Amino acid sequence: MRDARRKPAAEMDLEAFRQSLREAQPPALPPALRALWHLARNEWDAAHAIVQGQSDRDSERVHAHLHRVEGDLPNARYWYARASTEPQTGALDEEWRALASEQLAALAGGAGTAQRD
């Protein structure tokens, strides 16, 4: 199997994404996925710095998730609202998996970053 770091982002699935966590740097990915990569490595500050300056829906959803991880639920609700998404209440790891899977699938489908309606 090819090295996950060398796999083009559009061909990366969740397994390859998780394998890339062993590398020193994330693969070339859109900001929201890079933030999820850092979060999976317990690098909350790096993840937050990435999405802090972004205004796309995917980044706002990840931003909300980051504040849930942090335990700042009012701030998380704010970011869910900005992303026009219902606040999540399930397990944090399930939300992370769903966010990563959706965004990787969108990349593979050529949809790129989710835009606002």
C-alpha positions as a printed NumPy array, in Angstrom:
array([[  0.   ,   0.   ,   0.   ],
       [  1.182,   3.519,  -0.769],
       [  2.27 ,   5.88 ,   1.961],
       [ -0.739,   7.902,   3.185],
       [  1.312,  11.128,   2.959],
       [  1.836,  10.567,  -0.751],
       [ -1.756,   9.725,  -1.495],
       [ -3.46 ,  12.701,  -3.174],
       [ -6.029,  14.295,  -0.885],
       [ -8.824,  13.539,  -3.364],
       [ -8.011,   9.813,  -3.057],
       [ -7.677,   9.756,   0.733],
       [-10.225,   7.815,   2.764],
       [-10.634,   7.806,   6.538],
       [ -8.159,   4.948,   6.984],
       [ -5.455,   6.749,   4.986],
       [ -6.247,   9.959,   6.872],
       [ -5.759,   8.167,  10.193],
       [ -2.521,   6.583,   8.947],
       [ -1.196,  10.01 ,   8.048],
       [ -1.363,  10.94 ,  11.748],
       [  1.981,   9.142,  12.16 ],
       [  3.688,  11.726,   9.985],
       [  5.277,  14.919,  11.328],
       [  3.122,  17.159,   9.12 ],
       [ -0.398,  16.775,   7.737],
       [ -0.964,  15.966,   4.083],
       [ -1.992,  18.787,   1.747],
       [ -5.631,  19.17 ,   2.781],
       [ -8.222,  21.944,   3.064],
       [ -8.115,  23.887,   6.348],
       [-10.971,  22.061,   8.107],
       [ -9.394,  18.652,   7.462],
       [ -5.964,  19.91 ,   8.547],
       [ -7.574,  21.093,  11.78 ],
       [ -9.16 ,  17.659,  12.323],
       [ -5.739,  16.089,  11.666],
       [ -4.153,  18.226,  14.401],
       [ -7.034,  17.57 ,  16.781],
       [ -6.589,  13.805,  16.351],
       [ -2.979,  14.315,  17.473],
       [ -4.173,  16.245,  20.57 ],
       [ -2.911,  19.511,  19.087],
       [ -5.985,  21.588,  19.943],
       [ -4.237,  24.958,  19.692],
       [ -2.892,  24.186,  16.207],
       [ -6.332,  23.005,  15.095],
       [ -8.004,  26.102,  16.486],
       [ -5.466,  28.428,  14.852],
       [ -6.291,  26.906,  11.456],
       [-10.071,  27.303,  11.618],
       [-10.071,  30.578,  13.547],
       [ -9.524,  32.627,  10.412],
       [-11.736,  30.588,   8.079],
       [-15.319,  31.417,   7.142],
       [-16.395,  28.34 ,   5.171],
       [-19.044,  26.006,   6.579],
       [-16.68 ,  23.022,   7.032],
       [-14.273,  25.124,   9.109],
       [-17.115,  26.544,  11.168],
       [-18.399,  23.028,  11.902],
       [-14.903,  21.954,  12.96 ],
       [-14.59 ,  25.142,  15.02 ],
       [-17.8  ,  24.201,  16.841],
       [-16.466,  20.686,  17.436],
       [-13.226,  22.091,  18.855],
       [-15.138,  24.139,  21.402],
       [-17.155,  21.058,  22.373],
       [-13.863,  19.21 ,  22.923],
       [-12.709,  22.139,  25.055],
       [-15.957,  22.037,  27.046],
       [-16.995,  25.556,  25.996],
       [-20.548,  24.677,  24.975],
       [-21.88 ,  28.239,  24.564],
       [-19.057,  28.981,  22.118],
       [-19.671,  25.647,  20.371],
       [-23.367,  26.531,  19.95 ],
       [-22.354,  29.868,  18.425],
       [-20.183,  28.127,  15.813],
       [-22.831,  25.497,  15.048],
       [-25.25 ,  28.363,  14.396],
       [-22.703,  30.101,  12.155],
       [-22.405,  26.833,  10.207],
       [-26.217,  26.491,  10.033],
       [-25.887,  23.117,  11.765],
       [-27.756,  21.657,  14.718],
       [-25.573,  21.492,  17.832],
       [-24.152,  18.027,  18.304],
       [-24.566,  16.139,  21.571],
       [-23.22 ,  12.686,  20.759],
       [-19.803,  11.249,  21.472],
       [-16.934,  13.523,  20.466],
       [-15.09 ,  10.763,  18.619],
       [-18.199,   9.982,  16.576],
       [-18.57 ,  13.623,  15.596],
       [-14.865,  13.796,  14.637],
       [-15.246,  10.655,  12.502],
       [-18.372,  12.015,  10.802],
       [-16.766,  15.39 ,  10.069],
       [-13.613,  13.793,   8.663],
       [-15.542,  11.221,   6.614],
       [-17.921,  13.798,   5.122],
       [-15.135,  16.168,   4.192],
       [-12.946,  13.435,   2.698],
       [-15.911,  12.165,   0.671],
       [-16.62 ,  15.69 ,  -0.59 ],
       [-12.994,  16.03 ,  -1.639],
       [-13.099,  12.696,  -3.459],
       [-16.277,  13.776,  -5.21 ],
       [-14.657,  16.986,  -6.355],
       [-16.966,  19.093,  -4.208],
       [-14.136,  20.659,  -2.229],
       [-15.077,  22.772,   0.744],
       [-18.752,  23.11 ,   1.513],
       [-20.047,  26.547,   0.648],
       [-22.929,  28.394,   2.211],
       [-26.312,  28.101,   0.537]])
